[in-house]
Amino acid sequence: MPDKKNQTKVIAIEDLAYNLGLLEQDVLQRIERDKPDIYFDHRGRKSVCKTFIERYANADDYTEAFTKAIIRERALKEFDVRDKNQKLKEERVRLLNLYDIYIRNLENIHRKYLELVNNTGHESSTTAAYLLFSRVISTLKMCCLCQRYDHWYWGSHLRDIDECLDVALNFHILKHTPKGKVILRQWFRENTAPQHKDCREAISENMAAVANDYTKTEQEALMNELYHKKSKFTHPVYGTIREVTKYKISSNGIPCIEIIEYGASSYEGKLFELTKFFESSILTSFQVFTQCFRDLPLIKEDLAYCITLIKNLMSNCSISMTSGVL
């Protein structure tokens, strides 16, 4: 068994460029110059050792490269304001109308099973999952509402949705185990939730056991990637704020802030990317719902609706947005 401590920690080149705030082409030029060992991450993306973040961030030419990226961003934002991007705005509204239908249908299905859930006991894993789903559905609705008003920082709720789903699924997976019974009792009686890292590990192991597509390590790597990308909105990191901040170049050639947005964002392209990424949270919600409540049992029509929607969403969803916002 490989020693995890001795394994090289890698970062995809596209993520390296985003975290550094530099143009990907400039980062690629640096990699071509330095010729480091090239790895492939869990999704097959070209990667390098994570130490290159610190190395390039402290390079003498970082400010020059950053200024170049700011100039490019400014040019893109000039074309991304709402009055020049009306078609994208219309498409985003169309998606939100569709998402509202999906979420409302999930809520209606969820409501149907209150009596059956109560029959499982007030401290059962099913009851816990049912309560957690009430928060999931409420948060999904809140996210849609914020998007309709063009807010940006609603993205911080993406991780909240995932954590609720993962705790619910964790309770379901471990319900017949001693550990599962302990953490479930603690949830009900001590107002504590299991560590999300523990949830991801248990879910990855379970998914690897029931599906042959990925190993446990690969499943966990995918879950960790999504978790950390969604955490970018939760944590007060620079990149998320920079996405909706407009810079200018001063007379002495130094980037400085020109426009800060306090409410609705002007950048429709960025809003559209985040709205499209929201689809992954809706998909995961339906996937986990069917896993947690399939044996209640779910009515045949409800199960068929969930499975059909999951298949349709899976054909559209991507793990990350094209420009690396997350």
Contacts in CASP RR format, 6 or more apart in sequence:
PFRMAT RR
TARGET T0000
AUTHOR 0000-0000-0000
METHOD contacts of the structure
MODEL  1
MPDKKNQTKVIAIEDLAYNLGLLEQDVLQRIERDKPDIYFDHRGRKSVCK
TFIERYANADDYTEAFTKAIIRERALKEFDVRDKNQKLKEERVRLLNLYD
IYIRNLENIHRKYLELVNNTGHESSTTAAYLLFSRVISTLKMCCLCQRYD
HWYWGSHLRDIDECLDVALNFHILKHTPKGKVILRQWFRENTAPQHKDCR
EAISENMAAVANDYTKTEQEALMNELYHKKSKFTHPVYGTIREVTKYKIS
SNGIPCIEIIEYGASSYEGKLFELTKFFESSILTSFQVFTQCFRDLPLIK
EDLAYCITLIKNLMSNCSISMTSGVL
8 37 0 8 1.000
8 39 0 8 1.000
8 49 0 8 1.000
9 49 0 8 1.000
9 50 0 8 1.000
10 39 0 8 1.000
10 41 0 8 1.000
10 47 0 8 1.000
10 48 0 8 1.000
10 49 0 8 1.000
10 50 0 8 1.000
11 19 0 8 1.000
11 41 0 8 1.000
11 47 0 8 1.000
11 48 0 8 1.000
11 49 0 8 1.000
11 50 0 8 1.000
11 52 0 8 1.000
11 53 0 8 1.000
12 41 0 8 1.000
12 43 0 8 1.000
12 45 0 8 1.000
12 46 0 8 1.000
12 47 0 8 1.000
13 24 0 8 1.000
13 27 0 8 1.000
13 28 0 8 1.000
13 31 0 8 1.000
13 45 0 8 1.000
13 46 0 8 1.000
13 47 0 8 1.000
13 48 0 8 1.000
14 24 0 8 1.000
14 45 0 8 1.000
14 324 0 8 1.000
15 324 0 8 1.000
16 27 0 8 1.000
16 48 0 8 1.000
16 52 0 8 1.000
16 53 0 8 1.000
16 56 0 8 1.000
17 23 0 8 1.000
17 24 0 8 1.000
17 26 0 8 1.000
17 27 0 8 1.000
17 28 0 8 1.000
18 239 0 8 1.000
18 324 0 8 1.000
19 53 0 8 1.000
20 27 0 8 1.000
20 53 0 8 1.000
20 56 0 8 1.000
20 57 0 8 1.000
20 62 0 8 1.000
21 66 0 8 1.000
21 69 0 8 1.000
21 239 0 8 1.000
21 242 0 8 1.000
22 56 0 8 1.000
22 62 0 8 1.000
22 65 0 8 1.000
22 66 0 8 1.000
22 68 0 8 1.000
22 69 0 8 1.000
23 65 0 8 1.000
23 68 0 8 1.000
23 69 0 8 1.000
23 72 0 8 1.000
26 65 0 8 1.000
26 68 0 8 1.000
26 69 0 8 1.000
27 56 0 8 1.000
30 56 0 8 1.000
30 59 0 8 1.000
31 48 0 8 1.000
31 52 0 8 1.000
36 48 0 8 1.000
36 49 0 8 1.000
36 52 0 8 1.000
37 48 0 8 1.000
37 49 0 8 1.000
38 46 0 8 1.000
38 47 0 8 1.000
38 48 0 8 1.000
39 46 0 8 1.000
39 47 0 8 1.000
39 48 0 8 1.000
39 49 0 8 1.000
40 46 0 8 1.000
40 47 0 8 1.000
41 47 0 8 1.000
41 221 0 8 1.000
42 217 0 8 1.000
42 218 0 8 1.000
42 221 0 8 1.000
42 222 0 8 1.000
42 225 0 8 1.000
43 222 0 8 1.000
43 225 0 8 1.000
43 319 0 8 1.000
56 62 0 8 1.000
66 255 0 8 1.000
67 249 0 8 1.000
67 253 0 8 1.000
67 254 0 8 1.000
67 255 0 8 1.000
70 247 0 8 1.000
70 249 0 8 1.000
70 255 0 8 1.000
71 249 0 8 1.000
73 247 0 8 1.000
74 246 0 8 1.000
74 247 0 8 1.000
74 248 0 8 1.000
74 249 0 8 1.000
77 246 0 8 1.000
77 267 0 8 1.000
79 85 0 8 1.000
80 266 0 8 1.000
80 267 0 8 1.000
80 268 0 8 1.000
80 269 0 8 1.000
80 270 0 8 1.000
81 266 0 8 1.000
81 267 0 8 1.000
81 268 0 8 1.000
82 89 0 8 1.000
82 266 0 8 1.000
82 268 0 8 1.000
85 268 0 8 1.000
85 269 0 8 1.000
88 268 0 8 1.000
88 269 0 8 1.000
88 272 0 8 1.000
89 268 0 8 1.000
91 272 0 8 1.000
92 147 0 8 1.000
92 268 0 8 1.000
92 271 0 8 1.000
92 272 0 8 1.000
92 275 0 8 1.000
93 148 0 8 1.000
95 275 0 8 1.000
95 276 0 8 1.000
95 279 0 8 1.000
96 144 0 8 1.000
96 147 0 8 1.000
96 148 0 8 1.000
96 275 0 8 1.000
99 140 0 8 1.000
99 144 0 8 1.000
99 278 0 8 1.000
99 279 0 8 1.000
99 282 0 8 1.000
100 144 0 8 1.000
102 282 0 8 1.000
102 286 0 8 1.000
102 309 0 8 1.000
103 137 0 8 1.000
103 140 0 8 1.000
103 141 0 8 1.000
103 144 0 8 1.000
103 282 0 8 1.000
105 305 0 8 1.000
106 137 0 8 1.000
106 140 0 8 1.000
106 285 0 8 1.000
106 286 0 8 1.000
106 289 0 8 1.000
107 137 0 8 1.000
107 141 0 8 1.000
109 289 0 8 1.000
109 298 0 8 1.000
109 302 0 8 1.000
109 305 0 8 1.000
109 306 0 8 1.000
110 130 0 8 1.000
110 133 0 8 1.000
110 134 0 8 1.000
110 137 0 8 1.000
110 289 0 8 1.000
112 299 0 8 1.000
112 302 0 8 1.000
113 130 0 8 1.000
113 293 0 8 1.000
113 296 0 8 1.000
113 298 0 8 1.000
114 130 0 8 1.000
116 296 0 8 1.000
117 126 0 8 1.000
117 127 0 8 1.000
117 130 0 8 1.000
117 296 0 8 1.000
118 127 0 8 1.000
120 126 0 8 1.000
120 127 0 8 1.000
121 127 0 8 1.000
123 184 0 8 1.000
123 185 0 8 1.000
123 188 0 8 1.000
123 189 0 8 1.000
124 175 0 8 1.000
125 171 0 8 1.000
125 172 0 8 1.000
125 174 0 8 1.000
125 175 0 8 1.000
125 180 0 8 1.000
125 184 0 8 1.000
126 172 0 8 1.000
126 292 0 8 1.000
126 293 0 8 1.000
126 296 0 8 1.000
128 167 0 8 1.000
128 168 0 8 1.000
128 171 0 8 1.000
128 184 0 8 1.000
128 187 0 8 1.000
128 188 0 8 1.000
129 168 0 8 1.000
129 169 0 8 1.000
129 171 0 8 1.000
129 172 0 8 1.000
129 292 0 8 1.000
129 293 0 8 1.000
130 293 0 8 1.000
132 164 0 8 1.000
132 165 0 8 1.000
132 167 0 8 1.000
132 168 0 8 1.000
133 164 0 8 1.000
133 168 0 8 1.000
133 285 0 8 1.000
133 289 0 8 1.000
133 292 0 8 1.000
135 164 0 8 1.000
136 161 0 8 1.000
136 164 0 8 1.000
136 165 0 8 1.000
136 168 0 8 1.000
136 285 0 8 1.000
137 285 0 8 1.000
139 157 0 8 1.000
139 160 0 8 1.000
139 161 0 8 1.000
139 164 0 8 1.000
140 161 0 8 1.000
140 281 0 8 1.000
140 282 0 8 1.000
140 285 0 8 1.000
142 154 0 8 1.000
142 157 0 8 1.000
143 154 0 8 1.000
143 155 0 8 1.000
143 157 0 8 1.000
143 158 0 8 1.000
143 161 0 8 1.000
143 278 0 8 1.000
143 281 0 8 1.000
146 154 0 8 1.000
147 154 0 8 1.000
147 271 0 8 1.000
147 274 0 8 1.000
147 275 0 8 1.000
147 278 0 8 1.000
149 264 0 8 1.000
150 263 0 8 1.000
150 264 0 8 1.000
150 265 0 8 1.000
150 271 0 8 1.000
151 263 0 8 1.000
151 264 0 8 1.000
151 265 0 8 1.000
152 243 0 8 1.000
152 244 0 8 1.000
152 261 0 8 1.000
152 263 0 8 1.000
152 265 0 8 1.000
152 270 0 8 1.000
152 271 0 8 1.000
152 274 0 8 1.000
153 233 0 8 1.000
153 240 0 8 1.000
155 230 0 8 1.000
155 233 0 8 1.000
155 274 0 8 1.000
156 233 0 8 1.000
156 234 0 8 1.000
158 230 0 8 1.000
158 233 0 8 1.000
158 277 0 8 1.000
158 278 0 8 1.000
158 281 0 8 1.000
159 227 0 8 1.000
159 230 0 8 1.000
159 231 0 8 1.000
159 233 0 8 1.000
159 234 0 8 1.000
161 281 0 8 1.000
161 284 0 8 1.000
161 285 0 8 1.000
162 226 0 8 1.000
162 227 0 8 1.000
162 230 0 8 1.000
162 281 0 8 1.000
162 284 0 8 1.000
163 193 0 8 1.000
163 196 0 8 1.000
163 199 0 8 1.000
165 284 0 8 1.000
165 285 0 8 1.000
165 288 0 8 1.000
166 196 0 8 1.000
166 199 0 8 1.000
166 200 0 8 1.000
166 203 0 8 1.000
167 187 0 8 1.000
167 193 0 8 1.000
167 194 0 8 1.000
167 196 0 8 1.000
167 199 0 8 1.000
168 288 0 8 1.000
168 292 0 8 1.000
169 199 0 8 1.000
169 203 0 8 1.000
169 288 0 8 1.000
169 291 0 8 1.000
169 292 0 8 1.000
170 183 0 8 1.000
170 194 0 8 1.000
170 198 0 8 1.000
170 199 0 8 1.000
170 202 0 8 1.000
170 203 0 8 1.000
171 180 0 8 1.000
171 183 0 8 1.000
171 184 0 8 1.000
171 187 0 8 1.000
172 291 0 8 1.000
172 292 0 8 1.000
173 202 0 8 1.000
173 203 0 8 1.000
173 206 0 8 1.000
174 180 0 8 1.000
174 183 0 8 1.000
174 202 0 8 1.000
175 181 0 8 1.000
175 184 0 8 1.000
183 194 0 8 1.000
186 192 0 8 1.000
186 194 0 8 1.000
187 193 0 8 1.000
187 194 0 8 1.000
196 227 0 8 1.000
200 220 0 8 1.000
200 223 0 8 1.000
200 224 0 8 1.000
200 227 0 8 1.000
201 220 0 8 1.000
203 219 0 8 1.000
203 223 0 8 1.000
204 216 0 8 1.000
204 217 0 8 1.000
204 219 0 8 1.000
204 220 0 8 1.000
204 223 0 8 1.000
205 216 0 8 1.000
205 219 0 8 1.000
207 214 0 8 1.000
207 216 0 8 1.000
207 219 0 8 1.000
208 214 0 8 1.000
208 215 0 8 1.000
208 216 0 8 1.000
208 218 0 8 1.000
208 219 0 8 1.000
214 222 0 8 1.000
222 319 0 8 1.000
225 319 0 8 1.000
225 320 0 8 1.000
226 280 0 8 1.000
226 319 0 8 1.000
229 320 0 8 1.000
229 326 0 8 1.000
230 326 0 8 1.000
232 239 0 8 1.000
232 240 0 8 1.000
232 326 0 8 1.000
233 240 0 8 1.000
233 326 0 8 1.000
240 325 0 8 1.000
243 267 0 8 1.000
243 270 0 8 1.000
243 325 0 8 1.000
244 261 0 8 1.000
244 265 0 8 1.000
244 266 0 8 1.000
244 267 0 8 1.000
244 270 0 8 1.000
245 257 0 8 1.000
245 259 0 8 1.000
245 260 0 8 1.000
245 261 0 8 1.000
246 257 0 8 1.000
246 258 0 8 1.000
246 259 0 8 1.000
247 255 0 8 1.000
247 256 0 8 1.000
247 257 0 8 1.000
247 258 0 8 1.000
248 255 0 8 1.000
248 256 0 8 1.000
248 258 0 8 1.000
249 255 0 8 1.000
249 256 0 8 1.000
250 256 0 8 1.000
265 271 0 8 1.000
270 323 0 8 1.000
270 325 0 8 1.000
273 321 0 8 1.000
273 322 0 8 1.000
273 323 0 8 1.000
273 325 0 8 1.000
274 321 0 8 1.000
274 325 0 8 1.000
276 318 0 8 1.000
276 321 0 8 1.000
277 318 0 8 1.000
277 320 0 8 1.000
277 321 0 8 1.000
277 325 0 8 1.000
277 326 0 8 1.000
279 313 0 8 1.000
279 316 0 8 1.000
279 317 0 8 1.000
280 317 0 8 1.000
280 318 0 8 1.000
280 319 0 8 1.000
282 313 0 8 1.000
283 310 0 8 1.000
283 313 0 8 1.000
283 314 0 8 1.000
283 317 0 8 1.000
286 306 0 8 1.000
286 309 0 8 1.000
286 310 0 8 1.000
286 313 0 8 1.000
287 310 0 8 1.000
289 306 0 8 1.000
290 298 0 8 1.000
290 303 0 8 1.000
290 306 0 8 1.000
290 307 0 8 1.000
290 310 0 8 1.000
294 303 0 8 1.000
297 303 0 8 1.000
298 306 0 8 1.000
320 326 0 8 1.000
END
